[in-house]
C-alpha cells in the first residue's frame, strides 16, 4: 500500500514560515499593550516562540531527501552484493544438479 504524501496547510517554504512567525512575534512584543486587549499574553508569545524554534531546528525536506538518497544507495549496493552471492551459489547448484531437476527448481 502506497503511503499518503503529507500536504502542508501553507504554500511556501519552511524558512519563510519561520521568518514570518518571528516577524509577527517581534510586532506582538513591540505592541504588547494593544495585544493585551485581545487576550494575548507574554506567556502565549513565549510558547509560540519556543514552538517556532523547535520547528526551525527540525530537518528540512532537502536534508531528508538527501538522507533517503543515501539510504537507497546503501541498500542498492547491499542488494548487488547479495545478488552476486546468490548467482555464485546458483551456478554451483546448476553444475551439481542441472537446470531441469527438481532440486534446482527448489
Backbone as a ProteinNet text record, in pm:
[ID]
protein_1_A
[PRIMARY]
XXXXXXXXXXXXXXXXXXXXXXXXXXXXXXXXXXXXXXXXXXXXXXXXXXXXXXXXXXXXXXXXXXXXXXXXXXXXXXXXXXXXXXXXXXXXXXXXXXXXXXXXXX
[TERTIARY]
83.9	0	88.4	58.9	138.3	106	210.8	191	130.6	44.8	-11.3	93.3	106.1	202	144	225.6	180.9	158.9	47.9	16.1	16.3	91.1	100.5	-17.9	-43.9	-153.4	-108.9	15	67	143.5	153.6	210.3	339	431	559.6	660.8	785.4	891.9	886.1	949	955.8	1034.1	1138.2	1217.1	1133.8	1049.2	961.3	861.1	811.1	718.1	784.3	905.2	976.7	1003.8	1047	1074.2	947.9	836.9	710	664.9	675.3	633.9	722.4	853.4	943.4	912.7	876.1	833.5	711.9	612.7	487.5	512.9	602	635.6	699.7	787.7	851.7	747.6	651.6	546.2	458.1	426.5	341.7	414.7	543.7	619.4	629.6	645.8	654.3	524.1	411.8	280.8	205.1	275.3	216.7	95.3	98.4	-13.2	-142.3	-133.1	-252	-301.3	-210.3	-248.5	-307.3	-278	-337.8	-489.6	-541.5	-685.9	-749.2	-669.9	-719.9	-693	-638.3	-610.3	-478.9	-392.3	-260.8	-164.4	-114.7	-24.4	119.4	212.5	353.5	384.3	312.4	332.1	292.2	185.4	142.4	246.3	302.3	404.6	530.3	568.7	685.4	663.3	541.5	509.2	517.8	467.1	474.7	620	700.3	840.9	913.3	884.8	950.9	905.8	778.1	730.3	799	815.8	883	1027.8	1095.6	1235.2	1246.1	1153.9	1153.7	1133	1039.5	1010.8	1130.4	1196	1308.6	1430.6	1437.5	1550.8	1532	1414	1392.9	1461.4	1480.5	1546.1	1456	1518	1441.9	1411	1322.8	1287.8	1409.6	1496.1	1615.3	1709.2	1726.3	1811.1	1752.6	1621	1556.4	1565.5	1551.1	1564.6	1707.4	1805.1	1944.6	1968.1	1910.5	1922.1	1859.9	1745.8	1676.4	1759.3	1821.2	1904.5	2025	2086.5	2199.7	2156.1	2042.3	1992.8	1961.8	1904	1872.4	2000.3	2101.7	2228.2	2292.6	2289.1	2343.3	2267.2	2135	2050.9	2078.1	2091.8	2118	2255.2	2355	2487.9	2483.2	2411.8	2397.8	2318.8	2217.3	2137.8	2224.5	2312	2401.5	2496.9	2548.9	2636.2	2560.7	2439.4	2358.1	2324.1	2289.5	2258.2	2380	2498.1	2621.2	2645.8	2623.6	2641.5	2540.8	2416.6	2314.5	2350.4	2399.6	2439.8	2552.9	2648	2759.7	2709	2618.1	2561.7	2479.7	2400.3	2314.9	2397.9	2511.8	2596.3	2653.3	2684.5	2730.7	2618.5	2496.2	2381.6	2357	2368.3	2348.9	2452.8	2577.6	2683.2	2657.2	2603.3	2582.7	2454.3	2341.6	2212.2	2156.5	2200.4	2143.3	2020.9	1987.2	1879	1739.2	1722.8	1588.9	1548.4	1630.6	1597.6	1510.2	1442	1354	1434.8	1553.9	1636.2	1680.3	1710.6	1749.1	1632.2	1514.1	1395.4	1356.9	1382.4	1350.3	1441.6
-117.9	0	124.2	216.3	336.9	434.6	496.9	594.7	722.2	784.4	912.7	1020.7	1108.7	1217.3	1325.2	1374.6	1480	1609.2	1674.7	1800.5	1910.4	2015.3	2124.7	2219.5	2290.1	2386.3	2522.4	2534.2	2658.9	2628.8	2729.4	2707.9	2788.8	2778.4	2845.8	2766.6	2805.1	2727.9	2738.6	2641.1	2642.4	2762.9	2800.8	2917.5	3045	3059.3	3176.8	3173.8	3054.8	3043.1	3087.3	3039.4	3074.9	3225.2	3281.7	3425.4	3506.5	3464.5	3536.2	3529.3	3411.5	3398.1	3482.9	3481.5	3563.8	3712.3	3752.9	3891.5	3925.8	3838	3862.7	3864.8	3777.3	3776.9	3909.7	3961	4090.4	4202	4198.3	4300.4	4288.7	4166.5	4146.9	4196.9	4169.2	4217.1	4370	4428.1	4573.5	4639.4	4580	4637.1	4555.9	4514.2	4425.8	4489	4618.4	4684.7	4671.6	4687.5	4675.3	4530.3	4434.8	4293.9	4239.4	4303.5	4259.6	4267.5	4362.3	4375.9	4258.1	4186.7	4070.1	3938.9	3948.1	3827.9	3761.2	3830.1	3775.7	3811.6	3709.3	3731.8	3703.1	3747.9	3722.4	3572.9	3500.2	3354.6	3288.1	3336.2	3281.3	3309.9	3429.5	3468	3384.1	3362.8	3279.5	3135.5	3083.9	2947.7	2939.3	3039.4	3042.5	3047.4	3126.3	3136.6	3004.1	2934.5	2806.2	2702.2	2704.1	2613.6	2644.5	2771.3	2811.9	2766.1	2779.7	2736.5	2584.7	2509.6	2364.3	2327.8	2395.4	2369.3	2402.4	2514.5	2555.3	2466	2394.5	2304.8	2166.3	2137.1	2006.9	2004.4	1884.3	1868.5	1920.8	1980.3	2032.5	1919.8	1946.7	1847.4	1809.2	1904.3	1877.8	1783.7	1807.9	1720.1	1579.4	1570	1439.1	1364.8	1435.9	1373.1	1323	1397.9	1354.2	1228.6	1223.8	1104.1	984	1005.1	897	848.4	940.4	903.7	820.5	861.7	785.7	645.7	635.3	504.7	415	471.8	394.4	344.7	429.1	388.4	275	284.7	179	49.3	59.9	-58.5	-123.6	-44.4	-99.1	-166	-110.4	-171.8	-307	-313.7	-440.2	-541.3	-495.6	-585	-642	-561.6	-609.6	-715.3	-695.5	-795.1	-925.8	-915.1	-1033.5	-1107.1	-1033.5	-1096.1	-1167.1	-1108.6	-1173.4	-1304.1	-1301.6	-1423	-1530.2	-1490.3	-1586.3	-1644.8	-1561.4	-1611.7	-1713.7	-1685.9	-1778.8	-1913	-1909.6	-2033.7	-2106.6	-2033.3	-2097.4	-2158.9	-2100.6	-2161.2	-2294.1	-2303.4	-2430.5	-2533.9	-2488.3	-2579.1	-2634.9	-2552.1	-2598.2	-2704.2	-2680.4	-2777.1	-2912.2	-2906.5	-3030.6	-3101.7	-3028.5	-3092.2	-3074.3	-2974.3	-2945.7	-2856.3	-2786.6	-2688	-2748.3	-2867.5	-2925.4	-3012.9	-3024.2	-3112.9	-3041.5	-3122.4	-3067.6	-2997.7	-3051	-2988.1	-2848	-2829	-2696.6	-2600	-2645.3	-2557.7	-2524.2	-2618.6	-2595.6	-2488.8
0	0	0	-87.2	-100.9	11.9	66.5	173.4	116.9	195.6	154.6	178.8	83.4	95.6	186	276.1	367.3	290	316.4	249.6	355.7	328.6	424.9	412	518.8	519.7	465.1	423.6	368.4	240.9	155.8	23.2	3.6	99.8	88.7	170.3	162.7	226.9	379.2	444.3	590.8	641	567.5	607.5	607.7	506.4	501.3	616.2	649.9	762.8	892.9	917.8	1040.6	1043.6	930.7	924.5	950.9	890.9	910	1055.3	1116.8	1257.3	1346.7	1322.8	1405.2	1388.8	1267.1	1244.3	1328.9	1324.5	1398.9	1548.6	1595.9	1739	1777.6	1693.4	1722.6	1726	1633.3	1633.8	1757.8	1797.8	1916.5	2040.8	2050.5	2167.4	2166.9	2047.9	2037.9	2079.7	2035.5	2063.4	2168.6	2273.3	2375.1	2441.8	2463.7	2532.4	2450.9	2319.4	2235.4	2227.2	2228.6	2217.5	2347.8	2460.9	2588	2582.6	2510.4	2496.1	2422.3	2342.8	2269.7	2342.9	2463.4	2541.7	2508.8	2436.2	2401.6	2514.1	2583.1	2695.8	2653.4	2736	2704.8	2713.2	2798.8	2806.5	2674.1	2611.5	2482.7	2374.9	2379.1	2281	2302.1	2427.7	2456.5	2409.7	2429.7	2384.3	2232	2162.4	2017	1970.5	2039.8	2002.8	2024	2133.6	2156.7	2053.6	2014.5	1909.2	1776.2	1748.1	1624.8	1624.3	1738.3	1747.5	1730.2	1790	1772.5	1625.9	1561.3	1420.7	1332.3	1359	1274.7	1294.7	1407.6	1432.6	1371.4	1317.2	1253.9	1117.6	1066.3	936	824.7	724.1	611.2	513.3	418.8	317.4	234	206.4	126.5	202.6	333	413.8	420.4	439.1	446.1	313.5	202.2	70.8	51.2	97.2	89.2	171	291.7	375.1	305.3	243.5	174.3	55	-17	-130.7	-85.2	25.1	79.4	121.5	188.5	232.4	113.6	8.2	-111.5	-178.2	-186.2	-246.7	-166.7	-34.9	50.4	30.6	26.4	7.1	-127.6	-231.6	-364.8	-371.8	-303.7	-301.9	-230.8	-119.4	-47.6	-129.9	-201.3	-285.8	-397.2	-454.4	-560.2	-506.5	-386.6	-324.6	-301.4	-251	-224.2	-353.1	-457.4	-585.6	-642.7	-626.5	-671.6	-596.8	-465.3	-385.7	-426.8	-452.3	-494.9	-631.4	-724.1	-856.3	-843.9	-755.7	-735.6	-683.4	-590.4	-534.8	-640.6	-715.8	-816.5	-928.6	-962.1	-1065.9	-1016.2	-887.6	-830.4	-829.2	-800.9	-798.8	-938.2	-1040.4	-1178.8	-1213.8	-1171.8	-1202.3	-1134.1	-1013.1	-938.2	-980.7	-995.5	-1017.2	-1158.5	-1232.1	-1363.3	-1350.5	-1461.6	-1456	-1454.8	-1502.9	-1517.8	-1399.5	-1298.4	-1186.8	-1084.6	-1004.6	-900.1	-791.5	-761.2	-656.1	-698.9	-827.8	-875.5	-863.9	-906.8	-901.6	-758.7	-667.5	-526.4	-470.7
[MASK]
++++++++++++++++++++++++++++++++++++++++++++++++++++++++++++++++++++++++++++++++++++++++++++++++++++++++++

